[in-house]
């Protein structure tokens, strides 16, 4: 099964996808109503952490794929699948806004990791876009171990740069 097959399968099951992406903001809304002013306390902050991870992983994946489709594959926005490309982003935005109303993201365990992931993905996408626009291509017959070490080095350099940039 390819990634394309997986997204086509999800597009054919809109009830399941809609249920998932509506249930998480609804849970955040209920937590906001029931735990108003108590979001920094232990049971609520772990619920918020769970909700953040449940919604941000597919949301960040959707944003990343949308950017890839529109910048690199030059797809039309009219070809975007509502269930797999738009709904996760909207659901993520609504959920994060609801959670933000009741608790500071600094109090949510693991939120810094999601923020770091988003920053790192953004930097890699910008780097790839710049390489695509400048038409710099390198064709070589280097061993896979060398390519992996080079990739790991670029990853560590991007991570170091983001830490230095935001601290």
N, C-alpha and C positions, 0 to 999 in steps of 0.2 A: 504494500500500500504506500503510495506516495503522499506527500503533503497536499498536493492538489486533490487527490482522491479523498483524503480525509476532510478537506474543506467542502468538497462537493457533497459528501455524505452528511456533513453537518447542515448544509444548505437544504438538504432534502428532509431534514427532521426539525422544522422550525419550532414545533411545540417544546421540544426538549431544550433547544437553545434559548428560546424566549423565557422559559421557566427559570433556567439557570440565571440569566442576566436580569430578570426581574425579581427573583427571590433574594438575591444578595442586597440590592438597594432597599428592598422592603425590610429585610432583617436589620440593616443599618438604621432605617427609619424607626423601627420598633425599639431598638436599643437606645436611640437618641431620645425617644419619648419616655421610655421606662427608666433610663439611667441618667436623666438630665442632671448635670452638675457633678456626676460621679464617674465620669469617663476615665479619670486618672487612677481610679481604684482597681485593685487586682482582677476581679472577675470581668469587668468591662473592658479593660485594656487588652486582655488576651482575646476576648471576642472580637474586638476591633482589629487586632493583629491578624486573626484568622480571616476575617472578612477582607482585609487589605490584600493578603496574599491570594485569596480566592479570586479577587476581581482584578488585581494588578497584573498577574501573570498572563491571563488571556488578553487583557487590555493592552499591555506593552507589546505583546506578540502581534496584536492586530495593528497597532500604530506602526511598528517596524515593518510589517508586511505591506501596509498601505504606502508607506514612504518608498519601499523598494519597488512596488508595482508602478507607482506614479513617476518616480525619478529614473529608474533603471530600465524598466520594461515599457515605459511610456504608455501605460494603459489609460483609457478614458475613465473619468470618474463615473460616467454613466454605466460602466461595467462592474461597479463595486457591488458586492453582495451585502445586502443590508444586515443579514444575520451574522455574518462572520467578519465583516470589515467595519461596520458602522456601530452596530448595537454594543459590542464590547467596549468601545471607546466611550459612548454615551453612558453606559452603565457604570464604568469606572469613574467617570467625572461626577456623576450623581452620588455614588457611594462615598467617594472621597470628600465631597462637599458636606454630606450628612455627618460623616465621622468627624470632620474638622469642626463642626458646630459644637461638638460635645467634648472633644479632647484635643490637646495639642499633639501633633505628630511626633514630637520628641518623646512623649510618654508611651507611644505605641511601640511595643517590642518588635524589632526587625524592620521598621519603616526606613531606617537609614540604609539598610541593605537594598531595598527596592529602589530608593533614590539613587544609590550608587550604580545599580544595574541600568537604570534609565539613562544616567549620565554617560556611562561607558558605551551603551548601545548607540547613543546619539553621536558620540565622538567617532566611533567606528563607521557609522553611516555617513557622517560628514567626510571622513577620510576617504571612504570608498567613492563617494560622489565626486570629490575633487580629483581622484585618480581617473574616474570615468570621463570627466570633463576635460582633463588635460591630455587625455589619450596616451598616457604613459603605460606601456605594456612591457612586461619582461617575460621572455620565453627562455626557460633554461631547463636543463636536465639535472637539477640538483636532487639529491636523495631526499626522501620524505622526512627523514629525521632532521635534516638541516632546515627544511621548510617549516616543520613544527617548532623547532627552536627559534627560528626567525619570527614566527607568529607569536610565540610565547613572549619573546622580547618586545615586540610591538604592543602586545597586551599589557605587559608590565609597565612599559613607558607611558601608555595612555592612562593607566591606573595611577601612576605616580604623578602625571600631569594634572589629572583631575583632583587628586588630594591636595596638591600644591595650589591649584587654582581656587579651590573652595575652602581652604583653611587659612 
